[in-house]
Amino acid sequence: MDEKFRKLIELGAGEFEHVDGLLIAHLESTRCLLKAWNASEVLQDAGLYHAAYGSSAFAQNIFELSQRAEVAVVIGSDAENIVYYYCACDREAFFAQFGLVDKPVFYDRITTKQSVISFELLQQLCELTAANETEIAINNPNFVLQHGAELVDLFSRMQRFLSASAQRKIHHVFASHF
């Protein structure tokens, strides 16, 4: 067991419930999916901690925002930055822009600020979003039935920001919606 995973368990992530089981299993599976897609180690670490501060879709948080520096010590500041943006994302406002504009404006649900983010961070957020949702869908046919069409639409609009590996897995997991 690596230090980053152990730290999540120490902090109680193994006790959090998630869509189809424990959050810790989802976090590790998301990291493994990103690894299978040849994502950078930084993005893999962000995948492991992607629910650290909660999100617009997942209200529970493992860490408080005041602990960002502590999280950065464990996974590195680059991975922690991705985690912050992922957790702070106003998904409704941000995702609605994909397919309509070349460079979507990031909406921070915590600060309520809007900003232009780097192309690299934009790609990382898209890849992490795809990994998160695809991981949930892999063993959950009800999730695919309920959310597959809207996710296929989103991932189609995000296509230019997603790796070829992510796109192949999305097509496989959500095949009934293509």
Protein Blocks (a to p, Z undefined) as FASTA:
>chain_A
ZZklmmmmmnopmmpccfklcfklmmmmmmmmmmmnopafklmmmmmmmmmnopfklmba
fbdfklmmmmmmmnopklmmmmmmmmmpcfklmmmmgokambdcdddfklopacdddfkl
mmmmmmmmmmmmmmmmmmmmklmmmmmmmmmmmmmmmmmmpcfklmmmmmmmmmmmZZ
